[in-house]
């Protein structure tokens, strides 16, 4: 029990170090966590609502599109950051991996837990913006922590696999950014699902990110309960996470030989 509590304490310290190291040497430090998403919301609202006046059919306000976009992009950015950090986590912590008694499975977990904090701050800002610009608020917002947890499960499930595979196939770390860019554009983030050709809808429905990001939009923008696809996606993420943890534990000792 004491060892478990010690690991939790070390994990908390590592997450704090992960966040503080990003802004080390900057003037305002940790305040960038709040400033970055705030600036993004302001810029996106100005460009898409004031300059381009982009609207989605069925949405009255041009501000709706900026919030519609941000409600999905912020979770995707957290997902993207989690996978990229996980793919490099074993290399970045090679000294801890070889010289510390800390379980290796905690090393990819640290940067992925850090994304929960950055995503939460961004979501709070988006919810406040939705209330100010669209007078939009709903009790369904209480479900947002559940969505963040599902997003984290999916990130962990893929992140543990990437952490190991990046050791054996180092080109994967270079290709990951391109792969994530492709995923960004094939997932209905910049456009509504109605614009996807009918014959491709079944393919889109197989994309777990579509169901997750649409759930964020359902709660923040549409003030409604997410669709049933979210439950299937949650179950898929949990099963995949169990499989990836097993894979990580079985292969980590061999991976250490290459780091």
Secondary structure, 3 states (H helix, E strand, C coil): CHHHHHHHHHHHHHHHHHHHHHCCCCCCHHHHHHHHHHHHHHHHHHHHHHHCCCCCCCCCCCHHHHHHHHHHHHHHHHHHHHHHHHHHHHHHCHHHHHHCCCCCHHHHHHHHHHHHHHHHHHHHHHHHHHHHHHCCCCHHHHHHHHHHHHHHHHHHHHHHHHHHHHHHCCHHHHHHHHHHHHHHHHCCCCCCHHHCCHHHHHHHHCCHHHHHHHHHHHHHCCCCCCCCHHHHHHHHHHHHHHHHHHHHHHHHHHHHCCC
